[in-house]
């Protein structure tokens, strides 16, 4: 056999082996099953059209609406700021492509898997004048507890997949609230670098001088930014600028534990003490707090009609002693 003939034969064998490898890869049963099982409940291309999400769990309904680019929680006819990141993560879960193999195509399985209208958790997603984008029923978990059975309303087809939804659909209303006193800190629109001046007016209860009586005037603490440092209207031997930044950051990130819709934001009790933040854009935000009541203090921020319930320990941290800002 000549060298050229040997080369031709060898080349043919190699080509045949390559074709076998390619076809075995393309038509591999597990790969085919994986491709056919990949599924998303909501078309990712519709993500930007979503403006309303309803989660109905046993008659308890959580309603999220998008207004002016911000997600809000509707409750008792009022709108409350929602945790933007949490809502975005939930939408990502709904649009995520993942293995959701078909488990049944018969309506006879719906009741057994808690996928009837009354026995399931229902997630309704709409967008653009109420246009329905998704009506999803979430039923029982499988025997392992790791996967959920789900189907679209109006369809018999039942699919199962990794349980990435329970943390959202079984959570309380409060878990969707953005309870930060300054909600815009969640997405970084407001941070410590935004603050140019801070003025703190403590009440007698917050002041460290126990000789002060209730109602007695207490001079404010004033922090004024000068480039990357701070100046003060009180004496410090060796001021710690990082502690000042940390304190202001604590103020901006303080959260309540609920909204107090039974308290009027104009209630005079909410003038017990206050904190003024003057921002670089000329905006002044005033945080006003009331006295302690049953381990809580009510708080309101100018420009908002929302009243927050703040644990007393968290509110007390907003009024530290001057010595707090000294270096050790």
Secondary structure, DSSP 8 states (H G I E B T S, - for coil): --HHHHHHHHHHHHHHHHHHHHHHHHT-HHHHHHHHHEE-SS-GGGGGG--EEEEEETTEEEEEEEETTEEEEEETTEEEEB-HHHHHHHHHHHH--EE--EEE--GGGTTTTT-STTTSEEEEEEETTTEEEEEEEEEEE-TTSSEEEEEETT---EEEEE--SHHHHTS-GGGGB--BSSGGGTTTSS-GGGEEEEEEE--TTTSS-TT--TT-----EEEEEETTEEEESS--SSB-HHHHHHHHHHHHH-B-SEE-TTS-TT-GGGGSEEEEEEETTS-EEEEEE---BTTEEEEEETT---EEEEEHHHHHTTS--GGGGB--
